[in-house]
Amino acid sequence: MRTLVVVPTYNEAESIRSIIARIRAAVPSADVLIVDDGSPDGTGGIADALASADTHVSVLHRARKEGLGAAYLQGFARAIDQGYAAVVEIDADGSHDPAELPAMLTLLESGPADLVIGSRWVDGGSVVNWPGPRRAISRSGNRYARWMLRSRIHDLTAGYRAYRTSALRGLDRAVVSSQGYCFQVELAWRVEAAGGVVLEHPIAFVERETGRSKMHAGIVTEALARVTWWGVSARLGRGPVRSTAR
């Protein structure tokens, strides 16, 4: 499948060279789009140098930090406009192993899947170097979201994904309301609720070794509030209905 891998960045100067090299090695036929939110640490300049040296790499510069969701939506729009069959989400910090991409894309291409999630919370999945409290927060948060949204997805918050671009048409900013990390929950839920087939591929998520995590308490609070609102709204007939995904 003709594939675009979207890599959002903000202050990832320490990791951007490594992750792009690993992506290119894993899926050499894919194109890579780096979406940089005006990183003050020079990430944008490094990304330009990588693009100059490799025709499969391009860069989208944004003037300021607009958020993960907005970065991915712009990447998705480019993938759709330029006729890509698949588009991938992957973190810039190395937490997601690009070596899993061939298997994820094979699932997308060979089966009925509209979305393949690199999942930490299915059999065979794991997290590495996470403290117990963070592990508990992630697992309980996913269970709550799964119950509240009547979803069958075990890792709704996962940020490692491969989509058919056809499943993303119409899911623009007018539909996808969240721009933080709960963007991941909302987008998977909307694909699932529309009848899309969602598969989960087990991965090992490795905590970043360089740079600083973007996770904080406000992100968790926002996600809980939004998931509760979406779940209540759906039960009142004001949101997506229960999914048929598997």
C-alpha positions as CSV (number, residue, x, y, z in Angstrom):
1,M,0.0,0.0,0.0
2,R,1.3,3.5,-0.8
3,T,1.9,4.8,2.8
4,L,2.6,8.1,4.5
5,V,4.1,8.0,8.0
6,V,3.3,11.1,10.0
7,V,5.7,12.1,12.7
8,P,4.6,15.1,14.9
9,T,7.5,16.9,16.6
10,Y,8.0,19.5,19.3
11,N,11.5,19.7,20.8
12,E,12.6,16.3,19.6
13,A,16.1,17.3,18.4
14,E,17.7,14.5,20.4
15,S,15.6,11.7,18.8
16,I,14.4,12.9,15.4
17,R,17.4,11.6,13.4
18,S,17.2,8.1,15.0
19,I,13.5,7.6,14.6
20,I,13.5,8.7,10.9
21,A,16.4,6.4,10.2
22,R,14.5,3.5,11.9
23,I,11.3,4.2,10.0
24,R,13.1,4.4,6.6
25,A,14.8,1.1,7.4
26,A,11.6,-0.6,8.4
27,V,9.4,0.5,5.5
28,P,11.8,1.9,2.8
29,S,9.0,2.3,0.3
30,A,6.9,4.6,2.6
31,D,7.1,8.3,2.6
32,V,7.6,10.2,5.9
33,L,6.0,13.6,6.8
34,I,7.5,15.4,9.8
35,V,5.1,17.9,11.3
36,D,7.0,20.4,13.4
37,D,5.3,22.8,15.7
38,G,8.0,25.5,15.7
39,S,10.3,23.7,18.0
40,P,12.7,26.1,19.7
41,D,15.3,23.4,20.1
42,G,16.1,23.2,16.4
43,T,14.1,20.1,15.5
44,G,12.7,21.9,12.4
45,G,16.2,22.6,11.0
46,I,17.3,19.0,11.6
47,A,14.1,17.8,9.9
48,D,14.9,20.0,6.8
49,A,18.3,18.5,6.6
50,L,16.9,15.0,6.7
51,A,14.4,15.9,3.9
52,S,17.2,17.4,1.8
53,A,19.1,14.2,2.0
54,D,16.1,11.8,1.3
55,T,13.4,12.4,-1.2
56,H,11.1,10.1,0.8
57,V,11.1,12.6,3.7
58,S,9.2,16.0,3.8
59,V,8.6,18.6,6.4
60,L,5.5,20.6,7.3
61,H,6.5,23.6,9.5
62,R,3.9,25.2,11.7
63,A,4.5,28.6,13.4
64,R,3.5,27.6,16.9
65,K,2.6,24.6,19.1
66,E,-0.9,23.7,17.9
67,G,-1.2,20.2,19.5
68,L,-1.0,16.6,18.5
69,G,-4.5,16.3,17.1
70,A,-4.1,19.2,14.8
71,A,-0.7,17.9,13.6
72,Y,-2.2,14.5,12.7
73,L,-5.2,16.0,11.0
74,Q,-3.0,18.0,8.7
75,G,-1.0,14.9,8.0
76,F,-4.1,12.9,7.3
77,A,-5.4,15.7,4.9
78,R,-2.1,15.5,3.0
79,A,-2.3,11.8,2.8
80,I,-5.8,11.9,1.4
81,D,-5.1,14.8,-1.0
82,Q,-2.0,13.0,-2.4
83,G,-3.7,9.7,-2.9
84,Y,-2.0,7.6,-0.2
85,A,-3.8,4.3,0.6
86,A,-2.6,4.2,4.2
87,V,-1.4,6.7,6.8
88,V,0.6,5.9,10.0
89,E,0.8,7.6,13.4
90,I,4.0,7.2,15.3
91,D,5.7,9.1,18.1
92,A,9.0,10.9,17.5
93,D,10.6,9.8,20.8
94,G,11.4,6.2,19.9
95,S,8.7,4.7,22.2
96,H,7.1,2.9,19.2
97,D,9.3,0.4,17.4
98,P,9.2,1.0,13.6
99,A,10.1,-2.6,13.1
100,E,6.4,-3.4,13.9
101,L,5.2,-1.4,10.9
102,P,5.5,-4.1,8.2
103,A,3.3,-6.4,10.3
104,M,0.8,-3.6,11.0
105,L,0.6,-2.6,7.3
106,T,0.3,-6.2,6.2
107,L,-2.8,-6.6,8.5
108,L,-4.2,-3.4,7.0
109,E,-3.6,-4.5,3.4
110,S,-4.5,-8.2,3.6
111,G,-7.6,-8.1,5.8
112,P,-10.7,-6.1,6.3
113,A,-9.1,-3.7,8.7
114,D,-9.7,0.1,8.5
115,L,-7.5,0.7,11.5
116,V,-4.6,-1.3,13.0
117,I,-3.6,-0.2,16.5
118,G,-0.2,-1.0,18.0
119,S,-1.6,-2.1,21.4
120,R,0.0,-2.4,24.8
121,W,-3.0,-4.0,26.5
122,V,-3.7,-7.1,24.4
123,D,-2.0,-10.5,24.8
124,G,1.6,-10.2,23.7
125,G,1.7,-6.4,24.3
126,S,3.7,-4.7,27.1
127,V,5.2,-1.5,28.4
128,V,8.9,-1.1,29.4
129,N,10.3,1.2,32.0
130,W,7.0,2.5,33.3
131,P,6.5,2.9,37.0
132,G,3.6,1.1,38.6
133,P,1.3,4.1,39.0
134,R,1.6,5.2,35.4
135,R,0.9,1.6,34.3
136,A,-2.2,1.5,36.5
137,I,-3.5,4.9,35.2
138,S,-3.2,3.8,31.6
139,R,-4.9,0.4,32.1
140,S,-7.7,1.8,34.2
141,G,-8.2,4.8,31.9
142,N,-8.5,2.5,28.9
143,R,-10.9,0.2,30.7
144,Y,-13.1,3.2,31.7
145,A,-13.1,4.6,28.2
146,R,-13.9,1.2,26.7
147,W,-16.9,0.8,29.1
148,M,-18.1,4.4,28.8
149,L,-17.9,4.4,25.0
150,R,-19.1,0.8,24.6
151,S,-16.0,0.1,22.6
152,R,-14.3,-3.2,21.9
153,I,-10.8,-1.6,21.6
154,H,-8.4,-2.5,24.5
155,D,-5.9,0.3,23.9
156,L,-8.0,3.4,22.9
157,T,-5.2,5.8,24.0
158,A,-2.5,4.2,21.9
159,G,-0.6,6.5,19.6
160,Y,0.9,3.9,17.2
161,R,-1.6,3.3,14.4
162,A,-2.1,2.5,10.7
163,Y,-5.3,3.8,9.0
164,R,-6.8,3.2,5.6
165,T,-7.2,6.8,4.4
166,S,-10.7,5.9,3.2
167,A,-11.7,5.5,6.9
168,L,-10.6,9.1,7.7
169,R,-12.5,11.0,5.1
170,G,-14.8,13.5,6.8
171,L,-13.1,13.2,10.2
172,D,-11.8,16.8,10.0
173,R,-11.7,19.5,12.7
174,A,-15.5,20.0,12.5
175,V,-15.9,16.4,13.7
176,V,-12.9,15.6,15.8
177,S,-13.3,18.0,18.7
178,S,-10.2,17.1,20.8
179,Q,-6.7,18.3,20.1
180,G,-4.8,16.8,23.0
181,Y,-3.9,13.1,23.6
182,C,-7.6,12.2,23.9
183,F,-7.6,12.9,20.2
184,Q,-6.5,9.2,19.9
185,V,-9.5,8.0,21.9
186,E,-11.9,10.1,19.9
187,L,-10.6,9.1,16.4
188,A,-10.5,5.4,17.1
189,W,-14.0,5.6,18.6
190,R,-15.4,7.4,15.6
191,V,-13.9,5.0,13.1
192,E,-15.2,2.1,15.2
193,A,-18.6,3.6,15.7
194,A,-18.9,4.2,11.9
195,G,-18.6,0.5,11.4
196,G,-14.9,0.4,10.6
197,V,-13.0,-2.8,11.4
198,V,-10.4,-2.2,14.1
199,L,-7.6,-4.7,14.8
200,E,-5.0,-4.6,17.6
201,H,-1.4,-5.7,17.0
202,P,0.6,-6.4,20.2
203,I,3.6,-4.1,20.7
204,A,6.2,-3.4,23.4
205,F,6.0,0.3,24.3
206,V,9.3,1.5,25.6
207,E,9.5,4.7,27.7
208,R,11.6,7.4,26.0
209,E,15.2,7.6,27.0
210,T,15.9,11.2,25.7
211,G,14.0,14.4,25.9
212,R,11.0,15.1,28.1
213,S,7.6,13.4,28.2
214,K,4.7,15.6,27.1
215,M,2.3,13.7,29.5
216,H,0.9,15.6,32.5
217,A,-2.1,15.5,34.8
218,G,-4.0,18.0,32.7
219,I,-4.0,15.6,29.7
220,V,-5.4,12.8,31.9
221,T,-8.1,15.1,33.3
222,E,-9.1,16.4,29.9
223,A,-9.4,12.8,28.6
224,L,-11.6,11.6,31.5
225,A,-13.9,14.6,31.1
226,R,-14.3,14.2,27.4
227,V,-14.8,10.5,27.5
228,T,-17.5,10.9,30.1
229,W,-19.2,13.5,28.0
230,W,-19.0,11.5,24.8
231,G,-20.3,8.4,26.6
232,V,-23.3,10.2,28.1
233,S,-24.1,12.0,24.9
234,A,-24.0,8.7,23.0
235,R,-26.4,7.1,25.5
236,L,-28.7,10.0,24.9
237,G,-28.6,9.5,21.2
238,R,-26.4,12.5,20.5
239,G,-23.2,10.8,19.4
240,P,-21.9,7.7,17.6
241,V,-23.8,4.5,18.2
242,R,-22.4,1.3,19.5
243,S,-19.8,-0.1,17.2
244,T,-19.7,-3.2,15.1
245,A,-15.9,-3.3,15.0
246,R,-13.9,-6.3,16.2
